[in-house]
């Protein structure tokens, strides 16, 4: 009987120490988009294919972690020719770099329903440490995470050659996201 109690206690202890619980993303209620200015006109383009792995414990957000992978060729600008253009070498170079990724290094509380997330963003083979605010709420029994991450596209070599000129496409890009997930 003692070995059984020890096994049960060990299992409970391991569960308690594990902290954050993995959530399953609801793709139909989740989105990732890039917002930028083209010829000074705001454009929002959605990425059609991405995945997010989130281990989240609202009581212990510091034990949480997140990672996101985006298929760069899935950016939808609303025009098939433009979609093909941004997959080319000068832009995302999707043949060589099919995925952009974010991996959290820390998640800290920043007030009611607010978190600060830090991590590594990798696009087109270039990695950068980033930090951004995140809001979290429960909606329809699911945990919803929303945020925006401003970046400079040229820091990631997005828009090479003649496209380095920011008079046509601005350097500033905001990555907007909403991830809905449940246990």
C-alpha positions in Angstrom: 0.0 0.0 0.0 2.9 2.4 0.7 4.3 2.2 -2.8 0.8 3.1 -4.2 0.5 6.1 -1.9 4.0 7.2 -2.9 3.1 6.9 -6.6 -0.1 8.8 -6.1 1.7 11.6 -4.1 4.4 11.7 -6.8 1.8 12.1 -9.5 0.0 14.9 -7.6 3.2 16.7 -6.9 4.3 16.5 -10.5 1.0 17.9 -11.6 1.2 20.8 -9.2 4.8 21.6 -10.3 3.9 21.4 -14.0 2.1 24.8 -13.5 0.6 26.0 -16.8 -1.8 23.7 -18.7 -1.7 23.4 -22.5 -4.6 25.0 -24.3 -6.0 24.0 -27.6 -6.3 26.8 -30.1 -9.6 27.5 -31.9 -8.5 28.4 -35.4 -11.9 29.6 -36.4 -11.8 32.3 -33.6 -8.1 33.1 -33.9 -6.3 35.4 -36.3 -2.9 36.9 -37.0 -2.5 39.9 -39.4 0.1 42.4 -40.5 -0.9 46.1 -40.6 1.3 48.4 -42.7 1.1 51.5 -44.9 1.5 51.2 -48.7 1.8 54.6 -50.3 0.6 56.0 -47.0 -2.6 54.0 -47.1 -3.2 51.5 -44.2 -3.4 47.9 -45.3 -4.3 44.9 -43.1 -3.4 41.5 -44.5 -4.2 38.2 -42.7 -2.0 35.1 -42.4 -4.2 32.2 -43.3 -2.0 29.5 -41.8 -0.5 29.7 -38.3 -0.4 27.6 -35.1 -0.1 28.6 -31.5 0.9 26.4 -28.5 0.0 28.1 -25.3 0.5 26.7 -21.8 -1.3 29.1 -19.5 -2.2 29.2 -15.8 -4.1 32.4 -14.9 -3.2 31.9 -11.2 0.5 31.6 -12.1 1.1 33.5 -15.3 4.9 33.4 -14.8 4.7 29.6 -15.3 3.1 30.1 -18.7 4.7 29.8 -22.1 3.7 30.4 -25.7 5.0 29.7 -29.1 3.6 30.7 -32.5 4.5 29.6 -36.0 3.2 31.4 -39.1 3.4 30.1 -42.7 4.9 33.2 -44.5 3.4 32.2 -47.8 -0.1 32.3 -46.3 -0.2 36.2 -46.2 -3.4 37.2 -48.0 -3.3 40.7 -49.4 -6.6 40.1 -51.3 -4.9 39.6 -54.7 -3.3 36.4 -55.9 -0.5 38.2 -57.8 0.4 40.3 -54.7 0.3 37.1 -52.5 2.8 35.5 -54.9 5.0 38.7 -54.8 5.3 38.8 -51.0 6.4 35.1 -51.0 9.4 36.0 -53.3 13.0 36.4 -52.1 12.8 40.2 -51.8 10.0 39.9 -49.3 9.5 36.8 -47.1 11.6 34.4 -49.2 9.0 31.7 -48.3 10.9 29.0 -50.3 13.9 29.3 -48.0 12.1 30.6 -44.9 8.6 29.1 -44.9 7.9 29.9 -41.3 8.2 32.9 -39.0 8.1 32.1 -35.3 7.8 33.6 -31.8 8.8 31.8 -28.6 8.2 33.4 -25.2 11.0 33.7 -22.7 8.8 35.3 -20.0 5.2 36.1 -19.3 4.6 38.5 -16.3 1.4 40.0 -14.9 0.8 43.7 -15.7 -2.5 44.3 -14.0 -6.0 42.9 -14.2 -6.4 41.0 -17.5 -3.0 42.3 -18.7 0.3 40.5 -19.2 3.7 41.5 -20.6 5.2 38.9 -22.9 8.9 38.8 -23.9 10.5 36.4 -26.3 12.3 35.8 -29.5 10.7 36.7 -32.9 12.3 35.1 -35.9 11.5 36.2 -39.4 13.4 35.3 -42.6 16.3 33.9 -40.5 16.7 37.0 -38.4 16.0 36.8 -34.7 15.2 39.6 -32.3 14.2 39.9 -28.7 10.8 41.6 -28.4 8.4 42.5 -25.6 4.7 43.5 -25.9 1.6 43.9 -23.8 -1.1 41.3 -24.0 -4.7 41.3 -22.8 -6.4 38.2 -21.7 -10.0 37.4 -20.9 -12.5 34.6 -20.8 -15.1 34.5 -23.5 -17.5 31.7 -24.2 -15.6 29.3 -21.9 -12.4 30.0 -23.8 -9.3 32.0 -22.9 -8.7 34.8 -25.4 -5.3 36.5 -25.8 -5.1 39.7 -27.8 -2.2 41.9 -28.6 -0.1 43.9 -31.1 3.6 43.8 -31.7 5.1 46.7 -33.7 8.2 45.8 -35.7 10.3 47.3 -38.4 10.2 45.2 -41.6 13.7 46.2 -42.7 15.2 44.8 -39.5 14.1 41.4 -40.8 15.1 42.0 -44.4 11.5 42.1 -45.5 11.6 44.2 -48.6 15.1 43.9 -50.1 16.6 45.6 -53.2 14.4 48.4 -54.5 11.8 47.6 -51.8 14.1 49.0 -49.1 12.8 52.4 -50.1 10.1 53.1 -47.5 8.3 55.7 -49.6 6.2 52.9 -51.2 5.9 50.5 -48.2 6.5 51.9 -44.8 9.1 50.3 -42.5 6.7 50.2 -39.6 4.5 47.1 -39.4 2.2 46.0 -36.6 1.5 42.3 -36.1 -2.0 42.0 -34.6 -3.2 38.8 -33.1 -6.2 37.2 -31.3 -5.9 33.7 -30.1 -8.9 31.9 -28.6 -8.0 28.6 -26.8 -9.5 26.2 -24.3 -8.2 23.3 -22.2 
